[in-house]
Structure formats: C-alpha cells, structure tokens
C-alpha cells in the first residue's frame, strides 16, 4: 500500500501534525480546569478565598485553546480526506487499468460481481482504513497514553488504578477482534454474490420476465442478502457486547478514583480539582479506548478489503505482449499451422490440428454445427486466447510476437452478441475510430445497411442508445456493430455470426457493399445459413473441432456430406 501512500505522504504528515496539536489541546484542558477549581473557586492556596482573576484568565486561555484545537481538528480532516480520497482514486484507476489487460479466463475466474465489489466497496474500505489509520491511530494513541501520563503526574495512585485496568480492557478487545476478523473477508465475499446476482438479473431482466421467473430471482437474491445480513449481525453482536464491557471497566476505574480520591482529599494528599482532572482524563482515556475499538474494527475490515484489492493489482496479464509493431511486407493474410486449443481449466480440446491459410482480400466462410469450434477458432486471430499448440500467424508473423494493441488494430471484429454503449449512435459507430469524420461514419453506416433506419429517427446519428442497446432491435444492433467494424477499415474483417438477425436481402446487400468498398480487406464470415456463405471464395466446414472440408459452394455440395446435409435442411429457405 506504500506505493499509493507515498504519493500523498505530505498530506498525511500535515494531517498527523494537526491531529497531534488537537490532542495536545485536549490533554492540557483538565490541568487548567483543576487549577480553576482549586485556586480560582476554592482558593486552596489563598486561605479558602477564591480568585476571580484566575477564573477569567484561565477560562479565556481554555477558550483560546479550544478554538485552536478545533481549527487543528478541521485542518486534520481536510488533509486526511485529501490523502485518503486521492489514494483511493489512484488505487481504483490502477485496478481498472489492470482489469482491462486481463485475458478472458482471468475475468471469468474473478467474476463480474466480484470485480465490481473490489473496485467500488473494497477500495472504499481501504480509503477508510488509510484515513482511520492516519487520523484515528494518532488520536487514540496520544489520548490513551497521554491521559495515563497526566494521571500519573496528578496522582500516582490514580495512574496505578488505570494501569491495572488496562490489561483487562486490551484483553476484552483482543478476544472480540479475534472473533470478528474472519467475518470481514466473508462479508466481502457475500457482497460479491449479491452484486453478481444483481448484475445478472438486471442484464437478463427480459428473459426473467419472459420466463415468469421473478419470484425465483427474488428468493435467490433474498437468500444471498439474508446470508450477508446474518454475517453482519454476528459482527455487530460481537461489538455490541464489547463496548458495554469496556465502558463498565472504565466506570469501575472512575468509581475507584472517586473512592481513593475521597480519602486522599480528607488526608490532604490531593485536591478536589485533581480528582476532577483525573475523572476528565479517565473519560478521555475511555474515549480513546472506544475509538481504538472502532479503529481496529475498521483496520481489520480495511485490511481484508486490501487483500482482495491486492489480488487484482498483483494479477499479471496471462497474455504477454511481444515486441513487433507491424509487418509492412504482408497485409491481411492469416495462417493456422497445426493449431489445437482447449479453454484454460477445461482439459478438453475444442480445436484439433487446424491447418488453414487465408490470403489477402479473400472472403472465407466458416460453417458447422453448434459447438464445433467456429468462434474459438476466430478468437485466436486477435489473440483473445493463445493456442494450446501450433502457431497462428497474421501477415506471416506469430500473433504472440505482436504487441496486442498493434495486432488488434489490424483486425475489426463483430461478435455474436452486439455490444453497444450508452451514448449516441454516432459515438457507438466511431467507437473503434474516434477521430472519424461524419462523412466516414455515414459511409460506414451505408455499407452496413444502417443508414436508412438511423436517418428515420428524430435525432438521426445523434439519437441516444439505451444501456446495452435495449432501445434497438436485434437487427439494428447488429448493423450498428457492423458499421463500427467497417469504419475501422482494418486489414482483416471478422463477422462472427453477426448477421443472424438480418433478413436475406439486407444481408446480401451488406456483403455486396463490403466487397465493393473493401476489396483488399480479408473477410472471415462465421454463419449458420447457406445464403450467408455461398458467395464466399472458400467455405470451411468444421466438425467436432476439426476441418472437415474446404471448397466453394458448388464443390462442397458435390463432395462434402456435412455440407450437403446443411443444404438439404435449408433448401426451402434458400429457394
């Protein structure tokens, strides 16, 4: 954590200095009050005659000290917040930067709900931990030990009473904290579960309503929330018993001071003002101990959260960058050399011994049954995953040797699920090329067959898109996603079943426009419909993770049984 603290150490030091000043003002007050009572009111050093001048002089001094202490306390709060908030800000940005470099398996292992909790709630707990440590540790330490020191100066008997009670207070705190500490990590994990359910249910609310599963999801969320509350209640109950126990011990100390002080006053060993000061110091000590209890609670919870945040910060990307920026001698070629692939942790091969070369400007279609590895194959090209064995080459270079940014700049991909953002249509299309001119955006939309429906809206290209594109139909979302890919003008265009929601006429117009506008770009089309792939230069038929056949539409109709079966099942639609 020092990496973040040292950036704002100046603010933390200023906060500490102001806190020391504030506490010192608090510790000076009881001594002044003792002198006012003994000499100003009772006149113990003036034959029992009070002195109003002492009361006015010391009273004014106390007021000034209180005002100065209040100023120091306010400045302490300012600098504590400046250090804590800035530390949290840097930590949150670093967490998000690191998450953006994670591979898909890493994201899956953490889970969306857990990552949201860690970047929001856990870092907030760490902020509180830092703030409490800077502010609370100094205040409680000075109040506790400063009060004991001044107690010994007033009367050694009073100091010994407090010293004897101190081990019992610390023991009570230690027992309670030892029982509460393991629950803090459990609390954060249960909060992960609640966030995960919330994220899933909000994203899939239409399916929930369509399947009439609202009651089931309410119960599922309720059970997860009940577990969280149950754990939280256990923590609260532990501290609910601790606070009264510590209070009781401190009141026994006050009673003992009053009892012994009454005998000492009678024998002339001490004065009433000293007893009042001792009780005030005991109250300050009590406040310091209670603050220490809350401080340790916040530190324990903050430390548990820090360990979870540190897991994200310490996780290194599984896919390491190469050193090559680009290869200018060859553009748009793709080659798979004896490639096999299995998803991390699954142990089951999804692709086996794939060998295929795609030339620049060629249009390749990939077909096959669901689960045969089509999407897995194209995900190896932009290096979303690394091949288990074999080599994937783009422009004649192993994809592992590229910098990931440079590799993905060469590729435009439209995934099966159209991902749109809560911004205007224009901003969604230009997402992959933020400096695009309006004319280029419109041209990309025309190619993607999206211009007609965009211009028919009230605000045209400035029409806002709802979260996850909920304000658009499936076909409209797909066309915007295609326009975004087309605008990038990449060497390689990949369409992963991204025209499934388009009618055949619109789809045919799209591919025709693509061929006319981007004849030199290599195009890879993953599709289920014969009508979507029949015009491709070559069609790759996959079966159980292997390439079953490669050829044109006519060649495969004659020579490939799998392709013949697909044609036969779709012949009515094709006609």
Order of alpha helices (4+ residues) and beta strands (2+ residues): alpha-alpha-alpha-alpha-alpha-alpha-alpha-alpha-alpha-alpha-alpha-beta-beta-beta-alpha-beta-beta-alpha-beta-alpha-alpha-alpha-alpha-beta-alpha-beta-alpha-beta-beta-alpha-alpha
